Amino acid sequence: MKPRLRAEGIIVREQESPEEGGAPRTYVLVQCDQSESFYRFPGGTVEFGETAAMAISRELVEEFDLEVKPEELAAVSENIFEYEGRRRHDFTLLHWCRLAHESDMQLEHVRWHNEHPTVKLVWRPFEKLQERPFYPHGILAYLKSKKRQTIHLVQRKRS
């Protein structure tokens, strides 16, 4: 089995929180299932001849009708695991991104995936993301550090 290449966008917003009397709070745009049993950044598979930044832009338009502007590379995630009885090796290039139009995705908005009706895109406060599995593993510590250096995460699960 050949390794699979993915690209995902990290979009973070600092905004006053209505729940906390207007105190600033960090929100992250995440993709999840309907019950929010896990979180991940939006994105998908990089197609032949396409850069990771191009893939992120294309995937978000195709899946959620959302335009984003990819910026610098934030992280490379390498995940070696077994799924449905098959060994997998995924590489994910994560880029910092910003929304092309801030008004397209307000904090209270939910966008449903155009092809998978149980997958949604939502803003969640950083603290809430620690309550459920977040993929790739290790990325939340990086976000919490607020550093903008590129990192390499490796997750290896033996069967």
Buried (B, 14 or more C-beta within 10 A) or exposed (E): EEEEBBBBBBBBBEBEBEEEEEEEBBBBBBBBBEEBEEBBBBBBEBEEEBEBBBBBBBBBBEBBEBEBBBBEBBBBBBBBBEEEEEEBEBBBBBBBBBBEEEEBBEBEEEBBBEEEEEBBBBBBBBEBBEEBEBBBBBBBEBBEEEEEEEBEBEBEEEE
